[in-house]
Amino acid sequence: MRRTVSAKLFKEAQAFFPGGVNSPVRAFRSVGGIPLFIERGDGCTIWDADGNRFTDFCGSWGPLILGHNHRKVREAIIRSAVRGTSFGAPTRLENELADLILSNNKFVEKIRFVSSGTEAVMSAIRLARGYTGRDKILKFEGCYHGHSDSLLVKAGSGLVTFGNTSSAGVPESFVNETIVVSLNSEKAVQQAFANFRNRIACVIIEPVPANNGLLIQDREFLQFLRAACTKNKTLLIFDEVISGFRTGFTGAAGYYNIQPDIITYGKIIGGGLPVGAYASSGKIMSKISPDGNVYQAGTLSGNPVAMSAGIAQLKECLKKDFYNRLENMTRVFAERLNSYAASKNYPFRVFHLSSIFWFAFTRREKVQSASDIDPSGMRLFNILYHEMLSRGIYFGPSGYEVGFISQAHTAAVLEKSAEKICDSLDACFASKKRK
Ligand SMILES: *Cc1c(COP(=O)(O)O)cnc(C)c1O
């Protein structure tokens, strides 16, 4: 497979951008090698700058639940763009997308659109602090909530810790307001509430943690969080930037039937354009400016072209059996790979929920917290990654990232991809044996 054009473009890019990229994982540092520069996408296929063709399981990291270049989304974008791209004034398109969401989601009453998942979470945290009058927030190790200061924090050692910054440039004093505990540990959460009585504004969790492997939680744990938050007058934030409109139209709140206090959205909501949102009850949202005293604003918030893409995409998601079909396709794909790995006795397992899946090099039945992940498996993933790439299968370039099935992945494509992945697994474990 020739990569000469990608290599040349990457070399040029190094002069323009730190690491040659505009978002770090894209640089392929985790798996090694040079990133593919993508020319075009259609359905579940992408083509790189050298003309190589791949079946895409990254889906732009989640937004493209209909696949690339979906006709209805593309036409909506064009229809909107020819009328002007931004006004900084309200448009009917914002009402339309909000209505589509709110009238089909019993967990939220009011919404505010922003331009990214990071911005949605940052705003939701400010709202929770403004509403409760408390400063501390509690997050879980292994959950990603975008790159705002108070969330770039990882656990220290111990059951309940203030985090350590996971980035330079985050002041120590910010980090001291963020408590970090392990996923799937009721004991740690109870301890945190005991240590910081009446001081925790919110507990934030990815209800389907999908940014550090796929760490599927038991419903009981999420129910426990709901009850603990209610008891302590702490707001429960579901960060549904990945799970929103993915595990069903009502996201993880609907999947588990648990009512959080605030929900954040991103990725799918914008149909491949930059949109984020946070939503809650009318009462909590009344704290947001201009109704209330929690300030939040955005020059391009509710951008008409992005709203149009979101409307077109979410209308497709609302069609009958949309999510059932995706979930069934994903299950068949994952089970096919799992039974192959089992027949070969490979320490490999595909975890999946709805149309999200994750390849783990493990023999564990369940992987539910960051510490359950064996980092030595990443070396194998990196071998597998390049074996898959050379067979025309594209994944996000890190073993900690999940894959996505879109509506454009047909049963035939998935079967063919599964065959190639099985061959890749054979090559991967054969190379391991040689060493
Ligand atoms: C992707 C993601 C974010 C950040 O969204 P951006 O649009 O990349 O800023 C936040 N939370 C979760 C759960 C995510 O998956």
The ligand as an SDF file (V2000), in Angstrom:
LIG
                    3D

 15 15  0  0  0  0  0  0  0  0999 V2000
  -15.7770   13.7730   22.3750 C   0  0  0  0  0  0  0  0  0  0  0  0
  -16.2000   13.9770   23.7830 C   0  0  0  0  0  0  0  0  0  0  0  0
  -16.1090   15.2120   24.4320 C   0  0  0  0  0  0  0  0  0  0  0  0
  -15.4490   16.4120   23.7800 C   0  0  0  0  0  0  0  0  0  0  0  0
  -16.1360   16.8190   22.6570 O   0  0  0  0  0  0  0  0  0  0  0  0
  -15.3580   17.7520   21.5810 P   0  0  0  0  0  0  0  0  0  0  0  0
  -16.4170   18.0510   20.5650 O   0  0  0  0  0  0  0  0  0  0  0  0
  -14.2250   16.9300   21.0690 O   0  0  0  0  0  0  0  0  0  0  0  0
  -14.9190   18.9620   22.3140 O   0  0  0  0  0  0  0  0  0  0  0  0
  -16.6190   15.3380   25.7000 C   0  0  0  0  0  0  0  0  0  0  0  0
  -17.1900   14.2970   26.3280 N   0  0  0  0  0  0  0  0  0  0  0  0
  -17.2830   13.0880   25.7540 C   0  0  0  0  0  0  0  0  0  0  0  0
  -17.9610   11.9780   26.4820 C   0  0  0  0  0  0  0  0  0  0  0  0
  -16.7840   12.8810   24.4740 C   0  0  0  0  0  0  0  0  0  0  0  0
  -16.8630   11.6780   23.9220 O   0  0  0  0  0  0  0  0  0  0  0  0
  1  2  1  0
  2  3  1  0
  2 14  2  0
  3  4  1  0
  3 10  2  0
  4  5  1  0
  5  6  1  0
  6  7  2  0
  6  8  1  0
  6  9  1  0
 10 11  1  0
 11 12  2  0
 12 13  1  0
 12 14  1  0
 14 15  1  0
M  END
$$$$
